[in-house]
């Protein structure tokens, strides 16, 4: 099934924030309904020869990152997956430019609010006109607003690495052409620690209550458990991330950029939620391109996997593009990979998708310490592997043929009946 009426539907979404009931009706009659979640299939992923200008040249693109993780092989497999479905990735981050050309056709749409009366909580979820998500900093339905008043580019770049439009002749490509992004703003300047914890907890709760499959959190909160106030914040966050585990939602989060072995900080400082031990959490650090020998952080009990996180190019507000570094930008590559894999094999559980990504990761070569570069460490333990999607075709064949794969999923998993079916 093709993703039809892309331009007209994007136009509807941008206008819905300010329309009356009468205008809602007119827009629906004139332009048709915004598409619901649907299968992607062989026709839905449109082109194997990407024409995005900043993809093909290593010197100005993310080609090194996608090539390193064998993304094109996974996209090829997706192209032939006739029953693939879309996955919803909740991007919990700073303000995001949802009108960016690379994002506007990949927004999650709250069907409970669509085409209804403006200014009314039509779906009774406690949020008025939350068409594409919510701003838990500004406390309104526009997670876009913040970047207009700051230099923030973080949220837009993170979101773009998950879903930037494929084959649109503009900019870059994202990891998951079969995903939609739910935009949830939790971070802004001048926030107290208490407010950050509350905003993050509320954002995660919103994602859980609105059927997100994956949460991407390219950030976190450092807490010191020995401080009573911090311990109470840690308990609050533990509660909400435990709910994510119970509901089978995959959480992909950043290991941070401070460097060193995060295990050494256990009991002294806690980087939440990356250091929670739930089996639905993937903690990601960033690896470098040439050679692949440096990472931002590691830890046998704290960090699960590395992905490209240096010299990353992607969309930033106002239809521009920019370079950046950090585990923040390795994280959405793993979230996007999870969305791609899970969309092709929708009967898998979050823990099984996590198992596939971690058990198939490629070992990092021995690293050399670069004197004077605090983030240039030799990882003595995990992450000793980097994301590698070359497994996708074989795993998908096993899924279709009803055979187990890598001890990650059992035989005949495609015939599994899920609770919501």
N, C-alpha and C positions, 0 to 999 in steps of 0.2 A: 504494500500500500504506500502510495507516495504521500509526502507531506505537502498537501495542496494548500492553495490560497494563502501562501506565506505572507505576502505583502499586506493584503487586506486584513488578515487576522492580527498582524502586529499593530496595524493602525488602530484597530478596535481596542486592543489592550492598553495602548498609550492614552486613549481618550477616556477610558472607563472611569478613571479617578475623579473626573469632574462632571459627570453627566447626570441628568435627572432621570426619573423613571421613564418619561416620555422619550427622551433621547436614547435610552437603553433599547427601547422597543424599535425605534427607527434604525439604529445601528445594526441590530440583529436582522431586521428585515432587509436592509440594503446590502450587507456584507456577508451574512451567514454566520453560523456559530463558530466559535474558536474550537479547533480540533481537540478531542479528548485523547487520553492515552491510547495508543494503538500499536499494533505490531509493526515492526520495521520491515523485515523481510528483504529479499534480494533486490526489490525495486526501491525500497525506502532509502537504502544507502546508495547514493546515486552514481558516484564515479570512483573508479580505482586510480585514475590519473588526476591527482589533485592539482588544481590550478591556483591555489593560494600562493601569492608571489613570495612570501617570506618563509615558505616551508622548504623549498628545494635547494637553497644555497646556504651552506654551513656558516658562512661568515656573517650572515644577517638573519639567522633563523634558529628554530628549535630542532632542526633536522638532526643534530647530534643526539639530542635527548630522545627523540622518538625512534631513531635508528638504533640507539644503544639498547633500548628495551624491546626492540622488534615489534613496534606498534603496527607497522604496515602489514605484517603477517596477520595480526589480530584483526585489523580492518578488513583484510581479504576474507578471513573466515566469517566475519560479521556479514559481509556482502552476500555470502551464500547461505546464511542462516534464515531460512524462510519463515520461521515462526518466532523470531526474536521480538522482544518487547522493549518498551522504554522503561528506564529506571529513573526514579526521582532522587536527585542528590541535593540535600539541604546544605547550602553553602553558608555557614555561620561565620561571619567575618565583619569587616568594616563596611561602610557605605559602598554600593556597587552601582555602576552606570548600566541600568537594565536596558537603556535605549541604544547601547553600543551595537553596531552592525553585526558584531560577532556573537552577540548574546540574545538579541531581541526575538529571534525565532526559536529559542530553546528554553523559554521561561515556563516553569510550572504554572498552571492556571487552576485556581480554586474554583471548581465548577459550582460550588454552593453559592458563590457570590456573583457568578457570571450572568450578565444580562438582567440582573435584578436592580432594585432601587438603590441609587447612590445615597450614602449616609446612613444606611441601615445594615445591621448585622444579620444578613439574610440566612446564613447557615447556623446562627446561634452558637458560634464557637468562642464568643467573647471578643472578637476582633472585627471592626467595621471595615468593609471594603478591602479585605486582605486578598487582593487578586493574585499577587505573586509572592507574598510573604509578609514580613512585618519588621518594623524598625523598633527594637527594644531599647534604643538609646533615646530617640526622639519621640517614642511612644505613638507612632502613627503608621499608616499603611504604605509609606514610601521609604524603603531601604536604600533608595537612590540619593536622598536629599543631602546626606553628609558630605559627599565629595564636592558639592558645589561651593562649600564654605571652607574647604581645606585643601591640602595637597594630596589627600589620600588616593592612592592608586591600588592599594593592596587587594581590596575586595574584587575589583574588576579584573585584575590580572589572575587571581586565583580562580574565579568563575570561568574565565576564558580558557584556562588550561584544561578545565573539565570538558567544556562543550563548544568551544569556538567553532563556528560554522565550517563545514568541509566543502571544498569545491565551489566557493562563492566568489572567487577572484579577488579576495581581499585578505590581507593580513596573514594569519596563521591558521592552524587547525587545532582542535581540542582532542583530547584522548577518547572521548565517548560521544560519537555522533548519535547514539541511541539513548541519550539522557536528556532530562530536563532539570533545570536548577530552581530550587526554592530559595529565595533570597531572604536571609535573616541577619539583621545587623545587631551585633551585641557589643561592639567596641567603638569608643570615640575618645577624644582628648578630654582631659580633666575629670575623668570618672574616678570615684573612690573605689577601693577594693571591694567594699560591700556591694556597691552598685554593679560592678563588673560581674561578681559572682551571681547576683540576682538576674542580670541580663542574660548571662550564659545559661543559667538554669532554665529560665523562661524560654529562651530560644530553642534549647534542646527539647523541652516539653512540647513546644509548638510543633516541631518536626515530628515528634512521636505521635502526636494527636492528629496529624494531617497526612499520615501515610507515606512519609519519606522512607526510602529503602536504605539510603546511605547518608551519613552525616560527615561533611568535610569541615574540619576545624583546623585551619592553618594558624594556630595560636594556642594559647593556654594561660593558666594563671599560676605563678609560683607562690606556694604557701609553705609556712613553717609550722609543722604540727605541734611543736612545743609551745606555741602561742595559743592560748585558749580560743581567741577569736578566729585564728586561722584554722584551728581544728574544727570549729563549728562550720566554717565555710567548706572545708574539705568534706565534712559529713553531708552537707547539703548537695554538693556536686556528686558525691558518691551515690547518693540516693537516685538522682536523675539518670546517671549513666548506668546504674544497675537496671533501671527500667528499660533503657535502650537494649541492654542484654536480654532481658526477659521478653521483650517484644520482637527480638530477632532483627534489630536494626544494626547495620555495620557502621562502626565509628572509625574514621581515619583521621589521625591527628598528628601534628608536627612535634618533633623532638626538641625544637628550639635551636637557637644559634649560639649558645654560650660555650659550646665545646666541652670536651671531657667525657668521662664515664658517668652517665647518669646514675648508675648503681651506687656510686660512692656517696650520692646525696640522699639515698634512702634513709629515712628516719631523721634527717636534718632538714632537707628541703624537698618539697613534693611538687613536681610539675604536673598540674592537673589539666586535662584528664589523661595525658600520655602515660603516666606511671600507674594508672589503675590496671588491675590484672584480669579484667573480664575478657572472655574468649572472643568477643565481638570487636575488640579494639585492635587496630593496627597503628603502631607508632612508627613514624617515618622520619628518617634523616636525609640530608641532601648529599649527593656525591658529585665529584667534579668530572669534567669531560676529558682532559688530556694531560696525563693519563688518569685513569679512574682510580685514584689512590688517596683521596682525601674526603673526609666526611665531617659534618658539623658536630655530631655527637654519637655515642654508642652506649651499649649496656646490655649485658646478657639477659637481665630481667626487665629491662626498660625499653629497649629499642628493638623493633622487629625486622626492619628492612630499610634499604637505601633506595633512592631514586634520584635521577638527575636534578640538581638544585643549584647549579652554578651557570651563569651566563644564560639565563632563561628569558626568552623574549615573548611578550604577549600583549593583549589589549589593556589599555588604560583609558580613563574617562575621555569623553568627547571624540570618540572614534580615532583615537591615537594609539600608538604602540610604544613600548619601552622595554628596556632590559632590567633584570633584577636578579638577586641571589638570595638563597636561604632555604631552609627546610620547609618554609611556608609554601614554596613553589614546587617542591618535590611531592608534597602531600596531595595536591589535586591530580597529579599524574597517577598516583595509586588509587585515589577515589574514582577517577575516570576509568582506570583499568578494571576496577571492581564493577562499575556500572556496565561496562562493555561485556565482561564475562557473565555477570548475573543476568543481563538482558538476553544473552544467547541461551543460557541455561536457567530459566526462571524458577525451576522447581528446587534449586539448591537453597540451603539455609545460609545465613550470614556466616556462620562458623565454617561452612564448607567452602564458601568463596574465599574467606581468609586463608584457609588451609591451602587452596590452590595457588594463591599468590605467593605465600611464604615458602611452600615446599618446592616450588619450581624456580625460585630465585637463583640467579647465577652468582657463584662465589666472586668476591672482589679479589683482585690480585694483591700481593703483598705491598704494603704502603711504606713510604719513606717520610719521616718527619722532616718538615721544612722549618728550619730554624727561624724563630721570630714571627712565625705565623700561628697565632694561638688556635686557629681552627684547623690547622693542618696536622692532625694527629694520626698515629698508627692505631687502628682499632684492634685491640687484643682479643676481642670477642665479638659478639653480635654488635652492629650489623655486619656480618661477614658475607652478605649477599646483596645483590641489587635486582630490582624488578626486571623480569624477563618474560615477555608474553609469547615466546615462540611455542609454548605448550598449548595455546588455545585451540588450534585445529585438532590435535590429538584428543584433548579433553572433550571437545564438542562431539567428536566421532564416538567416543566412549559413552557420552551422555545419550546420544541418539541410539546407539546399539545396545544400550542397557547393561553395559559392563562397568565395573568400578574403575576409578582412576586415582592413582597416587595415594590410596587410602583416605582420600579426601571426601569422596562420595561413594555410596554403595551401588550395587547393581540395580537396574530398573528404577533409578531415581526419577526419571522423567515421568513415570506413572504415579508418582507421589501425589496424594491429595492434600492440598494445603488448607489450613484452617478457614481461610476466607473464601474458599471455593464452594 
